[in-house]
Amino acid sequence: MRERTEPTEPAEAGRDPEAVSRFVESFAAQLVEAGMQRMAARVFAALLASDSGALTSAELGEQLQVSPAAVSGAVRYLSQVRMVSREREPGSRRERYRVHSDQWYEALTNRDSIVKRWAQTLRVGVDSLGEESPGGRRIAETLAFFEFMEGELTKLMERWHEERARIFGP
């Protein structure tokens, strides 16, 4: 039996729970279409929509009507891709899960390190197959694309930090 929890902040108590739920499910569905795991997408969207940006497992479970195990698996994935972090409630053993204010930057930065590893492997592939072979050319083109994206992503992230500071302050 799940413990009943009240909304964590007064502002959340005044919101239309049905409207919040529709947003969470709609955004989660779009994240799933883009390749995110379904439960991770739902947990992420719920955290993103919360006023505090942080909820406990029980709060997430109640809002999404899912088990603590489902929340735990989703949070594990979201933590690995640096979209959420775990934190302890002061004076409590309960953990809260917090969405990062710069979650997209963190997620893309994490992907950037993956792209760098792929590029290293692709270089070995080009060397192994030879750049003149059909497979080698395809791998070389993939490598060139990743190298291009890596450079552009770095510039894009710098521009985003400037834009974010301009819009939201330092």
C-alpha positions in Angstrom: 0.0 0.0 0.0 1.4 3.4 -1.0 1.5 6.2 1.5 -0.7 9.1 0.6 1.3 12.3 0.1 0.0 15.8 -0.2 1.3 18.2 -2.9 4.8 19.4 -1.8 4.1 23.1 -2.4 1.1 25.3 -1.9 1.3 26.5 -5.6 0.9 23.0 -6.8 -2.2 22.5 -4.7 -3.9 25.3 -6.7 -3.1 23.8 -10.1 -5.5 21.7 -12.1 -4.2 18.1 -11.6 -6.0 17.0 -14.8 -4.3 19.7 -16.9 -0.9 18.8 -15.4 -1.5 15.1 -16.1 -2.5 15.8 -19.7 0.7 17.8 -20.2 2.9 15.2 -18.5 1.4 12.4 -20.6 1.6 14.4 -23.8 5.2 15.5 -23.4 6.2 12.0 -22.3 4.6 10.5 -25.4 6.7 12.9 -27.5 9.8 11.9 -25.6 9.0 8.2 -26.2 8.6 8.9 -29.9 12.1 10.4 -29.9 13.5 7.2 -28.3 13.3 7.7 -24.5 12.0 4.9 -22.4 8.3 5.3 -21.5 8.5 5.4 -17.7 11.6 7.6 -17.8 9.8 10.0 -20.1 6.8 10.1 -17.7 9.0 10.7 -14.6 11.0 13.3 -16.4 7.9 15.2 -17.6 6.4 15.0 -14.1 9.6 16.5 -12.5 9.8 19.1 -15.2 6.2 20.2 -14.5 6.5 20.3 -10.7 6.9 23.7 -9.1 9.9 22.6 -7.1 11.5 20.5 -9.8 12.0 17.8 -7.2 9.7 15.0 -6.0 10.1 11.8 -3.9 9.5 8.4 -5.3 6.1 8.2 -3.4 5.0 11.5 -4.9 6.0 10.4 -8.4 4.3 7.1 -7.9 1.1 8.7 -6.8 1.0 11.3 -9.5 1.8 8.8 -12.3 -0.1 5.9 -10.7 2.9 3.5 -10.9 4.9 1.4 -8.5 8.0 2.5 -6.6 10.0 0.0 -8.6 8.9 1.6 -11.9 10.0 5.0 -10.5 13.3 3.6 -9.4 14.1 2.1 -12.8 13.2 5.4 -14.5 15.3 7.5 -12.1 18.2 5.2 -12.6 18.1 5.7 -16.3 17.5 9.5 -16.0 20.5 9.7 -13.6 22.7 7.9 -16.0 22.0 10.4 -18.8 22.3 13.3 -16.3 18.8 14.5 -16.6 18.0 14.1 -12.9 19.9 13.8 -9.7 19.1 12.2 -6.3 19.3 14.2 -3.1 18.4 13.6 0.5 15.6 15.5 2.2 17.2 17.3 5.2 16.6 15.3 8.3 15.1 12.4 6.4 16.2 9.1 4.9 13.9 9.7 1.9 15.4 10.7 -1.4 14.1 13.3 -3.7 14.7 13.3 -7.4 15.5 16.7 -8.9 15.4 17.7 -12.6 18.5 19.9 -13.5 17.8 23.4 -14.5 20.1 22.9 -17.4 18.9 19.3 -18.1 19.1 19.6 -21.9 22.7 20.9 -21.7 23.6 18.0 -19.4 22.0 15.5 -21.6 23.7 16.8 -24.8 27.0 17.1 -23.0 26.6 13.4 -22.0 25.8 12.5 -25.6 28.9 14.5 -26.7 31.1 12.1 -24.7 29.4 9.2 -26.4 29.9 10.7 -29.8 33.6 11.2 -29.0 33.9 7.5 -28.2 32.0 6.5 -31.3 34.4 8.7 -33.4 37.4 6.9 -32.0 35.9 3.6 -32.9 34.9 4.8 -36.3 38.5 5.9 -37.0 39.6 2.4 -36.3 36.9 1.2 -38.7 38.1 3.5 -41.5 41.7 2.3 -40.9 40.6 -1.4 -40.9 38.4 -1.3 -43.9 40.3 1.2 -45.9 38.8 4.6 -46.9 38.5 3.5 -50.6 36.2 0.5 -49.9 32.4 1.1 -49.9 32.1 0.2 -46.2 35.1 2.4 -45.4 33.6 5.3 -47.2 30.3 5.0 -45.3 32.2 4.8 -42.0 34.4 7.8 -43.0 31.3 9.8 -43.8 29.7 8.8 -40.5 33.0 9.9 -38.8 33.0 13.2 -40.6 29.4 13.8 -39.5 30.2 13.1 -35.9 33.3 15.3 -36.0 31.2 18.1 -37.5 28.5 17.7 -34.9 31.0 17.7 -32.1 32.4 21.0 -33.2 29.0 22.6 -33.8 27.6 21.3 -30.5 30.4 23.0 -28.6 29.7 26.3 -30.3 26.0 25.8 -29.8 26.3 25.1 -26.1 28.4 28.3 -25.6 25.8 30.3 -27.4 23.0 28.7 -25.3 24.8 29.7 -22.1 24.9 33.3 -23.3 21.2 33.2 -24.4 20.1 31.6 -21.2 21.9 34.3 -19.1 20.3 37.0 -21.3 16.8 35.6 -20.9 16.8 34.2 -17.3 19.8 36.0 -15.7 23.0 34.6 -14.4 
